[in-house]
Amino acid sequence: MEIKIFNDFQTFDTKIIVFQREGNINGVYNLYTGIIKEIKQGRPIPEEFVMKIPNHLVSPLFKALAEALDKQGIKTEMDAKIEGKFEATKYHLEDLRIMLKLNEK
């Protein structure tokens, strides 16, 4: 599954399309109906498979969604990279303390 988010510069809405790929079949997924429709490259995506979010709701909606996902324990690759860097820094500082004998009182 892949999600594409883009701005419509004619309406200023943000549009979200959920793509479902299974084998050789590329399709779009309607989250409301659960229907997957096969699409051919270069063909327009039917409007019923495009979620439209009014411009004034985009920022608060995405922020609330990110917080809800975080509460569910769902992390992004970027979160994992940041956490890995923090862990590496922690162990590096511990090694430096040992080398500099900062733990001795």
HELIX and SHEET records of a PDB file:
HELIX    1   1 GLU A   47  PHE A   49  5                                   3    
HELIX    2   2 ASN A   55  LYS A   71  1                                  17    
HELIX    3   3 GLU A   77  LEU A  100  1                                  24    
SHEET    1   A 4 GLU A   2  ASN A   7  0                                        
SHEET    2   A 4 THR A  14  GLU A  22 -1                                        
SHEET    3   A 4 ILE A  25  TYR A  29 -1                                        
SHEET    4   A 4 ILE A  36  GLU A  38 -1                                        
SHEET    1   B 3 GLU A   2  ASN A   7  0                                        
SHEET    2   B 3 THR A  14  GLU A  22 -1                                        
SHEET    3   B 3 VAL A  50  ILE A  53 -1                                        
END                                                                             
